[in-house]
Amino acid sequence: MDIYKAVIRPFLFTLVKADPEWLHQQAIGSFNLLSKTSYHQYARWLNSLLQKSLCLYDTRLEQNLFGLNFPNPLGLAAGFDKDGVGANFWSSFGFGFAELGTVTYHAQPGNPPPRLFRLTLDQAALNRMGFNNAGAAAMTTRLTMLSQEKSRSIPLGINLGKSKITPLETAAADYLESFRLLKNLGDYFVVNVSSPNTPGLRSLQDAAMLSQILEVLQTENIAQKPLFVKIAPDLEWEAIADIIDLAKTYKLAGIIATNTTISREGLKTQIIEKTGKTPQEEAGGISGAPLRQRSTEVIRFIYQKTQGQIPIIGVGGIFTAEDAWEKITAGASLIQVYTGWIYEGPMMVRRTLAGLLTKLEENGLNSISEAVGIGNR
């Protein structure tokens, strides 16, 4: 029996109706405590327990992509660990990689609460967090300290966003300052121009604006760290095609598809209890199950448009091995979860990986890399 799904989730979500942001803060606080006691016997014991319970190792799930070794294709999406507090612990939850952030050059509190809501009828979340984080300098200090305590067992990406106080006209310089501080601490980097919760940010997906950002970052990127751009699911096909062209021009490692959606189409939730308003009246992006189909469509479009030549990290609506397989066979080399992990619980990663191994066997494949894009052939 899955204790999380049978007991813990109903208790937190339905009985006591715990505030989702408060729960998130408690989880991050626990990681912060563990990071400060990483040499203590309790922390070592807990790490060992987590690894035995939640991790699944199989060479068929391993991949080497853009110069990095991924023990499995399932990673933690940006947004959960905004300040890199749990950087040394995500591998113990079974993840094959983790993406930290979104981090901005200037520390910022984000949007006023309430700003995170569960839409349980839709297996979704609505958030308008607004890139709340302690800033790039603070993350630099933390990751430097953590790297001295423990060597990495999985790749860590860093998701970069624009500071709210920075005008759109000088956005490139803002991203550059964050990258300069963190460039030696991340294994790959992501340009986030697709969050709906920072005013005007999505306009940076325009080819002319985005090219300025990519130009300055790649000029600074002497070590040739893998660089990605994360796009919105609400873009028209023509706009996505323009970003694909930019990815080729600036030799990006790949594209992350997709961020949250501003669409409210098909939602079952009528009223958000905390505010008394409909989801249509609330600002913010929707993640989780409602995003599943559209994000897969975008992945498939990018894969077909590039003939599989540009790696894709697929994210949006992954709850099960079936969902993960759909993304991979559509063209995603790697996949990420966040909302699905919150709903399904810590055992989700192991269950999903075991399910992917079953899929490989059913399809007569020897490795997960052989499954990438086979739905397009």
C-alpha positions as CSV (number, residue, x, y, z in Angstrom):
1,M,0.0,0.0,0.0
2,D,1.2,3.5,-0.8
3,I,0.9,5.3,2.5
4,Y,1.2,8.7,0.9
5,K,-1.7,8.2,-1.5
6,A,-3.9,6.2,1.0
7,V,-3.4,8.3,4.1
8,I,-1.1,11.3,3.9
9,R,-2.4,13.0,0.8
10,P,-6.1,12.7,1.8
11,F,-5.3,14.0,5.3
12,L,-3.4,17.0,4.0
13,F,-5.4,17.9,0.9
14,T,-9.0,17.1,2.1
15,L,-9.2,16.8,5.8
16,V,-7.1,19.6,7.2
17,K,-6.8,21.4,3.8
18,A,-3.3,22.4,4.4
19,D,-2.1,25.4,2.5
20,P,0.0,24.2,-0.5
21,E,2.6,26.9,-0.1
22,W,3.0,26.3,3.6
23,L,3.5,22.5,2.9
24,H,6.1,23.4,0.3
25,Q,7.9,25.7,2.8
26,Q,8.0,22.9,5.4
27,A,9.5,20.4,2.9
28,I,12.2,22.9,1.8
29,G,12.9,23.7,5.5
30,S,13.5,20.1,6.1
31,F,16.0,20.0,3.3
32,N,17.7,23.1,4.7
33,L,18.1,21.4,8.1
34,L,19.5,18.2,6.5
35,S,22.0,20.2,4.5
36,K,23.3,21.8,7.7
37,T,23.7,18.4,9.3
38,S,24.9,16.5,6.3
39,Y,27.7,14.8,8.2
40,H,25.4,13.7,11.1
41,Q,24.4,10.1,11.6
42,Y,20.7,10.9,11.2
43,A,21.1,12.6,7.8
44,R,23.2,9.7,6.6
45,W,20.7,7.2,7.9
46,L,17.8,9.0,6.2
47,N,19.6,9.3,2.9
48,S,20.3,5.5,3.0
49,L,16.7,4.8,3.8
50,L,15.4,7.0,1.0
51,Q,17.7,5.4,-1.6
52,K,16.7,1.9,-0.6
53,S,13.0,2.8,-0.8
54,L,12.7,5.2,-3.7
55,C,15.6,4.6,-6.1
56,L,15.7,2.2,-9.0
57,Y,19.0,1.6,-10.9
58,D,19.1,-0.1,-14.3
59,T,21.6,0.4,-17.1
60,R,18.7,0.4,-19.6
61,L,17.6,3.7,-18.2
62,E,21.0,5.5,-18.5
63,Q,21.8,8.0,-21.1
64,N,24.7,10.3,-22.0
65,L,23.4,13.5,-23.4
66,F,25.2,16.8,-24.2
67,G,28.2,15.5,-22.3
68,L,26.3,14.6,-19.1
69,N,25.5,11.2,-17.6
70,F,21.9,10.7,-16.6
71,P,21.2,7.5,-14.5
72,N,17.6,7.7,-15.6
73,P,15.4,10.1,-17.7
74,L,13.1,11.3,-14.9
75,G,14.1,14.7,-13.3
76,L,12.6,17.2,-10.9
77,A,11.3,20.3,-12.7
78,A,12.3,23.8,-11.8
79,G,10.0,25.6,-9.3
80,F,10.2,23.2,-6.4
81,D,13.7,24.0,-5.2
82,K,14.1,27.6,-6.1
83,D,17.2,28.3,-4.0
84,G,19.0,25.0,-4.4
85,V,18.4,24.0,-0.8
86,G,18.0,20.3,-1.6
87,A,20.7,20.1,-4.2
88,N,22.5,17.3,-2.4
89,F,19.4,15.2,-1.7
90,W,17.4,14.9,-4.9
91,S,19.2,11.8,-6.1
92,S,18.0,10.1,-2.9
93,F,14.5,10.5,-4.1
94,G,15.3,8.5,-7.2
95,F,15.5,11.4,-9.7
96,G,18.0,11.1,-12.6
97,F,18.6,14.9,-12.5
98,A,17.2,18.0,-10.9
99,E,16.6,21.6,-12.1
100,L,17.1,24.3,-9.5
101,G,15.4,27.7,-9.6
102,T,14.0,29.7,-11.1
103,V,16.6,32.1,-9.8
104,T,16.9,35.8,-10.6
105,Y,19.9,38.1,-10.4
106,H,18.1,40.2,-7.8
107,A,16.5,38.6,-4.7
108,Q,12.7,39.1,-4.8
109,P,9.7,38.1,-2.7
110,G,7.5,37.2,-5.7
111,N,3.8,38.0,-5.9
112,P,1.6,38.5,-2.8
113,P,-0.1,35.4,-1.4
114,P,-2.3,33.5,-1.8
115,R,-0.5,32.5,-4.9
116,L,-0.5,28.7,-5.1
117,F,-3.7,26.7,-5.3
118,R,-4.6,23.0,-5.7
119,L,-7.2,22.1,-8.3
120,T,-7.8,18.5,-7.1
121,L,-10.7,17.8,-9.4
122,D,-8.3,18.5,-12.3
123,Q,-5.2,16.9,-10.8
124,A,-3.6,20.3,-11.3
125,A,-2.1,23.3,-9.6
126,L,-2.6,27.0,-10.3
127,N,0.4,29.2,-9.3
128,R,1.4,32.8,-9.7
129,M,4.5,32.7,-7.5
130,G,6.4,35.3,-9.5
131,F,9.9,33.9,-9.2
132,N,10.2,34.3,-5.4
133,N,13.9,33.4,-4.6
134,A,16.9,34.6,-2.6
135,G,18.8,35.7,-5.7
136,A,21.7,34.4,-7.7
137,A,24.4,35.4,-5.2
138,A,22.7,33.5,-2.4
139,M,22.4,30.4,-4.6
140,T,26.1,30.7,-5.6
141,T,27.1,30.7,-1.9
142,R,24.9,27.7,-1.1
143,L,25.9,25.6,-4.0
144,T,29.6,26.3,-3.4
145,M,29.2,25.2,0.2
146,L,27.2,22.0,-0.8
147,S,29.7,21.1,-3.5
148,Q,32.4,21.0,-0.8
149,E,30.4,18.6,1.4
150,K,29.3,16.0,-1.2
151,S,30.1,15.1,-4.8
152,R,27.2,15.0,-7.2
153,S,25.7,11.8,-8.3
154,I,23.2,13.4,-10.8
155,P,23.3,16.4,-13.1
156,L,22.0,19.7,-11.6
157,G,20.5,22.3,-13.9
158,I,19.9,25.9,-13.0
159,N,16.8,27.7,-14.4
160,L,17.5,31.5,-14.9
161,G,14.7,34.1,-14.9
162,K,14.5,37.8,-15.3
163,S,14.3,40.0,-12.2
164,K,10.9,41.8,-11.9
165,I,12.6,45.1,-11.3
166,T,14.7,44.8,-14.5
167,P,13.1,46.5,-17.6
168,L,12.5,44.2,-20.6
169,E,14.9,46.3,-22.6
170,T,17.8,45.2,-20.3
171,A,16.7,41.6,-19.7
172,A,19.7,40.2,-21.5
173,A,22.1,41.9,-19.0
174,D,20.0,40.6,-16.1
175,Y,20.2,37.0,-17.3
176,L,24.0,37.4,-18.0
177,E,24.7,38.6,-14.4
178,S,23.0,35.5,-13.0
179,F,24.9,33.3,-15.4
180,R,28.2,34.9,-14.5
181,L,27.7,34.1,-10.9
182,L,26.5,30.5,-11.4
183,K,28.2,29.3,-14.5
184,N,30.7,27.1,-12.7
185,L,28.1,25.5,-10.4
186,G,25.4,24.2,-12.8
187,D,25.7,21.2,-15.1
188,Y,23.3,22.8,-17.5
189,F,21.4,26.1,-17.7
190,V,17.9,27.1,-18.8
191,V,16.7,30.4,-20.0
192,N,13.2,30.8,-18.7
193,V,11.2,33.2,-20.8
194,S,7.9,31.5,-20.5
195,S,6.5,31.9,-17.0
196,P,3.2,33.8,-17.1
197,N,3.8,35.3,-13.6
198,T,6.3,38.0,-14.4
199,P,4.9,41.0,-16.3
200,G,6.0,40.9,-19.9
201,L,8.3,37.9,-19.6
202,R,6.6,35.9,-22.3
203,S,7.3,38.7,-24.8
204,L,11.0,37.6,-24.5
205,Q,10.1,34.5,-26.5
206,D,9.9,36.8,-29.5
207,A,12.8,35.9,-31.8
208,A,14.4,39.3,-31.7
209,M,14.3,39.6,-27.9
210,L,15.3,36.0,-27.3
211,S,18.3,36.3,-29.6
212,Q,19.8,39.1,-27.6
213,I,19.7,37.0,-24.4
214,L,21.1,33.9,-26.1
215,E,23.9,36.0,-27.8
216,V,25.2,37.4,-24.5
217,L,25.0,34.1,-22.7
218,Q,26.7,32.0,-25.3
219,T,29.4,34.7,-25.6
220,E,30.0,34.3,-21.9
221,N,29.7,30.6,-22.0
222,I,33.4,29.8,-22.6
223,A,33.1,26.4,-20.9
224,Q,30.3,25.5,-23.3
225,K,27.8,24.5,-20.6
226,P,24.6,23.0,-22.1
227,L,22.1,25.8,-22.6
228,F,18.4,25.3,-23.0
229,V,15.4,27.6,-23.5
230,K,12.1,26.8,-21.8
231,I,9.0,27.6,-23.8
232,A,5.3,28.2,-23.1
233,P,2.6,25.7,-24.3
234,D,0.5,28.6,-25.5
235,L,2.8,29.6,-28.4
236,E,1.6,29.3,-32.0
237,W,3.4,26.8,-34.2
238,E,5.1,29.6,-36.1
239,A,6.6,31.1,-32.9
240,I,7.8,27.7,-31.8
241,A,9.4,27.2,-35.3
242,D,11.2,30.6,-34.8
243,I,12.6,29.4,-31.5
244,I,13.8,26.1,-33.1
245,D,15.7,28.2,-35.6
246,L,17.3,30.2,-32.8
247,A,18.2,27.0,-31.0
248,K,20.1,26.0,-34.1
249,T,21.7,29.4,-34.6
250,Y,23.0,29.7,-31.1
251,K,23.9,26.0,-30.7
252,L,21.6,25.4,-27.8
253,A,21.7,22.0,-26.1
254,G,18.0,21.7,-26.5
255,I,14.5,22.9,-25.7
256,I,12.3,22.3,-22.6
257,A,8.7,21.9,-23.4
258,T,6.7,23.2,-21.7
259,N,6.0,25.7,-18.9
260,T,2.6,26.2,-17.4
261,T,-0.4,27.2,-19.4
262,I,-2.6,30.3,-19.2
263,S,-5.5,28.3,-20.8
264,R,-8.4,27.3,-18.6
265,E,-10.1,25.1,-21.2
266,G,-11.8,22.0,-19.9
267,L,-11.2,22.6,-16.2
268,K,-13.6,20.8,-13.8
269,T,-12.9,23.0,-10.8
270,Q,-15.7,25.6,-10.6
271,I,-14.6,27.6,-7.5
272,I,-11.2,28.0,-5.7
273,E,-12.3,27.7,-2.1
274,K,-9.5,29.9,-0.7
275,T,-10.5,33.0,-2.8
276,G,-14.1,32.2,-3.8
277,K,-13.3,32.9,-7.4
278,T,-13.3,30.7,-10.5
279,P,-10.0,29.6,-12.0
280,Q,-10.8,31.8,-15.0
281,E,-10.8,34.8,-12.7
282,E,-7.5,34.0,-11.1
283,A,-4.2,35.0,-12.7
284,G,-1.4,32.4,-13.0
285,G,-0.3,29.3,-14.8
286,I,-1.9,25.8,-14.7
287,S,0.3,22.8,-14.3
288,G,-0.5,19.1,-14.0
289,A,-3.0,16.9,-15.9
290,P,-4.7,19.7,-18.0
291,L,-1.3,20.4,-19.6
292,R,-0.5,16.8,-20.6
293,Q,-1.9,16.7,-24.1
294,R,-0.7,20.1,-25.2
295,S,2.9,19.7,-23.9
296,T,3.1,16.3,-25.7
297,E,1.9,18.0,-29.0
298,V,4.6,20.6,-28.6
299,I,7.2,17.9,-28.0
300,R,6.1,16.0,-31.1
301,F,6.1,19.2,-33.2
302,I,9.7,20.0,-32.2
303,Y,10.9,16.5,-32.7
304,Q,9.4,16.3,-36.2
305,K,10.5,19.8,-37.2
306,T,14.1,19.0,-36.2
307,Q,14.1,15.3,-37.2
308,G,15.1,14.5,-33.7
309,Q,18.3,16.5,-33.9
310,I,17.6,18.8,-31.0
311,P,17.2,17.2,-27.6
312,I,13.9,17.9,-25.8
313,I,13.2,17.8,-22.1
314,G,9.5,17.1,-21.8
315,V,7.4,18.4,-18.9
316,G,3.7,18.7,-18.2
317,G,1.1,16.4,-16.8
318,I,3.3,13.3,-16.0
319,F,1.7,11.2,-13.3
320,T,2.3,7.6,-14.5
321,A,4.7,5.5,-16.5
322,E,2.2,5.7,-19.3
323,D,2.4,9.5,-19.3
324,A,6.2,9.4,-19.2
325,W,6.3,6.8,-22.1
326,E,4.0,9.1,-24.2
327,K,6.4,12.0,-23.8
328,I,9.5,9.9,-24.6
329,T,8.0,8.3,-27.6
330,A,6.8,11.7,-28.8
331,G,10.4,12.8,-28.8
332,A,11.6,13.8,-25.3
333,S,15.0,12.4,-24.4
334,L,14.4,13.4,-20.7
335,I,11.3,14.2,-18.7
336,Q,10.5,16.3,-15.6
337,V,7.8,16.2,-12.9
338,Y,6.6,18.5,-10.3
339,T,2.8,18.6,-9.9
340,G,2.5,14.9,-10.6
341,W,5.0,14.2,-7.9
342,I,3.0,16.2,-5.4
343,Y,-0.2,14.3,-6.2
344,E,1.4,10.9,-6.5
345,G,4.0,11.1,-3.7
346,P,7.6,10.0,-3.3
347,M,7.0,6.5,-4.6
348,M,6.0,8.0,-8.0
349,V,9.6,8.1,-9.3
350,R,10.3,4.4,-8.7
351,R,6.9,3.4,-10.0
352,T,7.4,5.4,-13.2
353,L,10.9,4.0,-13.8
354,A,9.7,0.4,-13.2
355,G,6.9,1.1,-15.7
356,L,9.3,2.4,-18.3
357,L,11.4,-0.8,-18.0
358,T,8.2,-2.8,-18.6
359,K,7.5,-0.7,-21.7
360,L,11.0,-1.3,-23.0
361,E,10.5,-5.1,-22.6
362,E,7.0,-5.0,-24.2
363,N,8.5,-3.1,-27.2
364,G,11.6,-5.2,-27.6
365,L,13.9,-2.3,-26.8
366,N,17.2,-2.5,-25.0
367,S,17.5,1.1,-23.7
368,I,15.4,4.1,-23.1
369,S,17.3,6.1,-25.8
370,E,15.9,3.7,-28.4
371,A,12.4,4.7,-27.4
372,V,12.9,8.4,-28.0
373,G,10.7,9.6,-30.8
374,I,9.5,6.1,-31.9
375,G,5.9,7.3,-31.9
376,N,6.8,9.5,-34.9
377,R,8.2,6.7,-37.1
